[in-house]
Amino acid sequence: MKFITFLILFFQLSFALCLCSCGNEKSATAYRLSALPVEDNERDSYGLLGADGKILSADFEYAPGPVVNGYFSVHDSSATVALCRVDESGYHVVSSASGYSEFGIMNDDRIPACRGEERIAILDGEGNCLFSLTEFDGREVRSCASYSCGKLKVVLQDGAVGYVDKAGNKLFEQTFLWGTDFVNDKALVEYSENEYALIDGNGKKLFSFFGVDEEYVKISHEYSYICSKNDEDLVTVYDFSGQKVCECPEKVEEIHSFGKDGFIFKKDYENGLMDYTGSELIRARYEQLVFNGNSLLAIDEDRDDEILLLDFTGKTIGTLDGEEIYSPQEYGFEFFNLIKREDEEIYLIDHDGRRVGEPIDVSVDLDDLPSARIVNSLYFPKEEVLREVMGLCGNGVGFDHSLGVFYYEDGRFCKPSDVKLIKAAPTDELVGETAFSKTISSGLNYSLDIEFLFSGSIVNSGSGVLNPSAMLSGMKITVATSDIFTNAAFFNLCRRTLVDEYGCEVISQNNSDYLLAGNDEDENLIILIHEDPQSHLNWTSAESHFYIFLRQRNKTTVAYWTDIIQKGS
């Protein structure tokens, strides 16, 4: 990346911030978007598109994130993500924030970040870690948004939503089923099923309303409107005092976006405009309909390669060359609309409907904008899960005796009645089943299951008791993780621990699959393998799982598993 291309970036970005935020009495968002990531088709590289319609830089090997509040992130050469800050001299990498794989948005001098196997960290503007998001009311934090109004929305392991302050302290007495970021010190939350409320910065309920689906619950902080859909499939618009502004006619299936004097609605996948009295200003007939300052941009399927510029009565006041509209405003960011032409070139349109700059040969994808503010926890309690896995393997023996499991002991074979987990299970759920599985533990980014396999039905039909004739034939441990990299690393850790720490012997190996002999005199088999030979998991699923089969050693089982491993699972 060349610093010279950024010598005037700071001034261009500052100008862009003013262009995109001028004229608003209320802030529509806490996040100021000043440049969008684009792919430069001519140079086969990535860059940033400013609000002046020019590429600010096209020297990135990987796609950067959007420039928001003066910061952006981009992959560096070490396969991690660098946090960059724009300043008068161009931009520089925030060195203290190195080693992270994901960043949110910098706001309120706070930015969430995460890296492998760790909880979400909250950094300051210099990249210093202030604190980590540990347990919230005894639950792990699954993800968080970015700070706004000094508050951070967190999503917990069970899906509940809570809020913390700038020091990480819990705000408000309760958690919610759903919630939005705070803007202008107000947020929408779902208190209980289908009961939504607008709350202030102290968590006080300003008013509540009914809604059947959060998909249809939307808020405009800029114009102070909220909408929801009731169980009769009718949409209602409220103002921030809780007054019903509009009980929409049936033709309004969904409100797409709010404006000062009306809203864009959807009917049968087409878009129209309605005012807050419920009068239809523009019939729902357009493939796309987007607010653009004091006018609207529209795509009519009967007008090829042409964008219509409409007034709020639906009258065409101009046309533009293009076939698709990209609107960052619809994703919660203030920025000029973009238009893609038939030749794939992009240009910006200002709020007066005038083209900004010249068309440029770049590709734009706004689908990642909503997730730019979200950071997911990568927390994986590796050592804790390793202890559990090794325990299920009997620390190298090949079975966990504490579960009542054995193969042959004191002259008899292991029966279903010997296995503690099976004895605790309802027998009516075991009728005709030859296998019983149980989740041993699970967390944000992993699950650990064990399955016991028998020679016959665990409970015979009509008996109501555990089958005394069924014998344990083996066990299967399934380790599932959130991504292939964690999965591969943990697989290798388990293999090294069994071999190096517990003394298991490698009998057969092919690529990353292993057949081990247990460390006791019976040398039971421990098979570490990436695919279940009896299953038909697709490639994606198999990549985030691995299996440890536990079997009694004999000539047949050694030959079978050696053949499986050498052929490749």
Disulfide bonds with the S-S distance in Angstrom:
none
